Amino acid sequence: MTVAEVDGRRLRRAQNREAVLDALVQLFEEGDYTPGTNKIAERAGISPRSLFRYFDDVDDLHRAAVERAQAMALPALEVDVAADAPLPARIQRFVDARVRLHELVGHAERAARVAAHRHPLIAAQLREGRAWFRHQARTVFAPEVHDRPELLAAVDVLCSIESYDLFRNAHGFSRAKTTNAMTAALTALLSPTGGHE
């Protein structure tokens, strides 16, 4: 086999692997969080038998999809605000970042929650992500939540994907209305005056 043939096979393998991940992410975006292997393979344009040439098993496939979503989320993770900025500015930047994140990769977050009880690696990824989000909230709102774990927990819950889903789906709020509601709630929680002058 020539070098060109080996390189061609590697390229096809990489392209097919990406096609499988694309297919799974598309299914997540459509609300199908537990698609069967036949459905994933069909969407990717490959045979079901060849699906596991690219992934060890279903756990490995789901883990790779979650990792891809996390990589996509990296630019949206940072809250671009100075630690000593006024509280309203920190709240606005924090909420904007969380809303942007949930809109970008909410489908993958939901799929990970559905799969976590069956897949220890995905459960571990979720725990790590939640811990990072708590750390971020603790950092951005350090003066307000210092020595107040119950307040940090309230901020964490309010800005979680679960709460975001309740705003958007159960209550039918638009993205803008959800942003306003989260901002008002954080202001009430964190401001010494509860958001009132």
C-alpha positions as CSV (number, residue, x, y, z in Angstrom):
1,M,0.0,0.0,0.0
2,T,1.4,3.4,-1.0
3,V,1.7,6.4,1.4
4,A,-1.0,8.2,-0.6
5,E,-3.4,5.2,-0.1
6,V,-2.7,5.2,3.6
7,D,-3.2,8.9,3.9
8,G,-6.4,8.6,1.9
9,R,-7.8,6.0,4.2
10,R,-6.9,8.1,7.3
11,L,-8.6,11.1,5.7
12,R,-11.8,9.0,5.0
13,R,-11.7,7.6,8.5
14,A,-11.5,11.1,10.0
15,Q,-14.2,12.4,7.7
16,N,-16.5,9.5,8.5
17,R,-15.9,10.0,12.3
18,E,-16.8,13.7,12.0
19,A,-19.9,12.8,9.9
20,V,-21.0,10.5,12.8
21,L,-20.5,13.2,15.4
22,D,-22.2,15.7,13.1
23,A,-25.2,13.3,12.8
24,L,-25.5,12.8,16.5
25,V,-25.3,16.5,17.3
26,Q,-27.9,17.2,14.7
27,L,-30.2,14.6,16.3
28,F,-29.6,16.2,19.7
29,E,-30.5,19.6,18.2
30,E,-33.8,18.1,16.9
31,G,-34.6,16.9,20.4
32,D,-33.7,13.2,19.9
33,Y,-31.4,12.6,22.9
34,T,-31.3,8.8,22.7
35,P,-31.1,8.0,19.0
36,G,-30.4,4.4,18.1
37,T,-27.2,3.4,16.2
38,N,-29.1,2.7,13.0
39,K,-30.5,6.2,13.0
40,I,-27.1,7.8,13.7
41,A,-25.5,5.7,11.0
42,E,-28.3,6.5,8.5
43,R,-28.0,10.3,9.2
44,A,-24.2,10.0,8.8
45,G,-24.5,8.2,5.5
46,I,-22.6,5.1,6.6
47,S,-23.7,1.5,7.4
48,P,-24.7,0.7,11.0
49,R,-21.9,-2.0,11.1
50,S,-19.2,0.5,10.2
51,L,-20.3,3.0,13.0
52,F,-18.1,1.3,15.5
53,R,-15.0,1.4,13.3
54,Y,-14.8,5.0,14.5
55,F,-16.0,4.6,18.1
56,D,-15.4,1.8,20.7
57,D,-19.1,1.7,21.8
58,V,-22.1,3.9,22.4
59,D,-20.5,5.4,25.5
60,D,-17.5,6.4,23.5
61,L,-19.7,8.0,20.8
62,H,-21.7,10.0,23.3
63,R,-18.6,11.1,25.2
64,A,-17.0,12.3,22.0
65,A,-20.2,14.3,21.2
66,V,-20.2,15.9,24.6
67,E,-16.5,16.8,24.2
68,R,-17.3,18.3,20.8
69,A,-20.0,20.4,22.4
70,Q,-17.7,21.5,25.2
71,A,-15.1,22.6,22.6
72,M,-17.8,24.6,20.7
73,A,-18.8,26.2,24.0
74,L,-15.3,27.4,24.9
75,P,-15.6,30.9,23.3
76,A,-18.9,31.4,25.1
77,L,-17.7,30.3,28.6
78,E,-15.8,33.4,29.6
79,V,-17.5,36.3,31.4
80,D,-15.6,39.3,30.1
81,V,-15.8,41.6,33.1
82,A,-13.4,42.9,35.6
83,A,-13.6,41.5,39.2
84,D,-14.0,45.0,40.6
85,A,-16.7,46.1,38.1
86,P,-20.0,47.3,39.6
87,L,-22.4,44.6,40.5
88,P,-25.0,45.4,37.7
89,A,-22.2,45.1,35.0
90,R,-21.1,41.8,36.5
91,I,-24.6,40.5,36.5
92,Q,-25.3,41.6,33.0
93,R,-22.1,40.0,31.6
94,F,-22.6,36.8,33.6
95,V,-26.2,36.4,32.4
96,D,-25.3,37.2,28.8
97,A,-22.6,34.6,28.8
98,R,-24.8,31.9,30.3
99,V,-27.7,32.6,27.9
100,R,-25.2,32.5,25.0
101,L,-23.8,29.2,26.2
102,H,-27.2,27.6,26.8
103,E,-28.4,28.6,23.3
104,L,-25.2,27.3,21.7
105,V,-24.9,23.9,23.4
106,G,-28.1,23.4,25.3
107,H,-29.0,20.4,23.1
108,A,-25.8,18.7,24.1
109,E,-26.3,19.5,27.8
110,R,-29.8,18.0,27.7
111,A,-28.5,14.9,25.9
112,A,-25.7,14.5,28.4
113,R,-28.2,14.7,31.3
114,V,-30.4,12.0,29.7
115,A,-27.4,9.7,29.2
116,A,-25.5,10.3,32.4
117,H,-27.1,7.6,34.5
118,R,-26.0,5.0,31.9
119,H,-22.6,6.4,31.0
120,P,-20.1,7.0,33.9
121,L,-17.8,9.1,31.7
122,I,-20.6,11.4,30.7
123,A,-21.7,11.7,34.3
124,A,-18.2,12.7,35.2
125,Q,-18.1,15.3,32.4
126,L,-21.3,16.8,33.8
127,R,-20.0,16.9,37.3
128,E,-16.8,18.6,36.1
129,G,-18.9,21.1,34.1
130,R,-21.1,21.9,37.0
131,A,-18.1,22.4,39.3
132,W,-16.6,24.8,36.8
133,F,-19.8,26.8,36.5
134,R,-20.0,27.1,40.3
135,H,-16.4,28.2,40.4
136,Q,-17.1,30.8,37.8
137,A,-20.1,32.2,39.7
138,R,-18.0,32.2,42.9
139,T,-15.3,34.2,41.1
140,V,-17.6,36.7,39.4
141,F,-19.6,37.3,42.5
142,A,-16.9,36.8,45.1
143,P,-17.8,39.9,47.2
144,E,-21.5,38.9,47.4
145,V,-21.2,35.1,47.9
146,H,-18.1,35.0,50.2
147,D,-19.0,32.8,53.2
148,R,-22.6,32.5,51.9
149,P,-22.8,29.0,50.3
150,E,-26.6,29.2,50.1
151,L,-26.4,32.3,48.0
152,L,-23.8,30.8,45.7
153,A,-26.1,27.7,45.3
154,A,-29.1,30.0,44.4
155,V,-27.0,31.7,41.7
156,D,-25.8,28.4,40.4
157,V,-29.4,26.9,40.2
158,L,-30.9,30.1,38.7
159,C,-28.3,30.1,35.9
160,S,-28.3,26.4,35.1
161,I,-29.5,24.8,31.9
162,E,-32.4,23.3,33.8
163,S,-33.6,26.7,34.9
164,Y,-33.0,28.1,31.4
165,D,-35.2,25.3,30.0
166,L,-38.0,26.2,32.4
167,F,-37.9,29.8,31.3
168,R,-37.8,29.0,27.6
169,N,-40.0,26.0,27.4
170,A,-42.3,25.7,30.4
171,H,-43.0,29.5,30.6
172,G,-42.5,30.2,26.9
173,F,-40.2,33.1,27.4
174,S,-38.2,34.5,24.5
175,R,-34.4,34.7,24.8
176,A,-34.6,38.4,25.6
177,K,-37.4,37.9,28.2
178,T,-35.4,35.0,29.8
179,T,-32.3,37.3,29.9
180,N,-34.3,40.0,31.7
181,A,-35.8,37.6,34.1
182,M,-32.5,36.1,35.1
183,T,-30.9,39.5,35.4
184,A,-33.8,40.7,37.7
185,A,-33.6,37.6,39.8
186,L,-29.8,37.8,40.2
187,T,-30.1,41.5,41.1
188,A,-32.7,40.7,43.8
189,L,-30.5,37.9,45.2
190,L,-27.1,39.7,45.1
191,S,-27.9,43.4,45.6
192,P,-27.9,44.7,49.2
193,T,-31.1,46.6,48.4
194,G,-32.7,43.7,46.4
195,G,-32.5,45.7,43.2
196,H,-34.4,48.6,44.7
197,E,-33.0,52.0,45.5
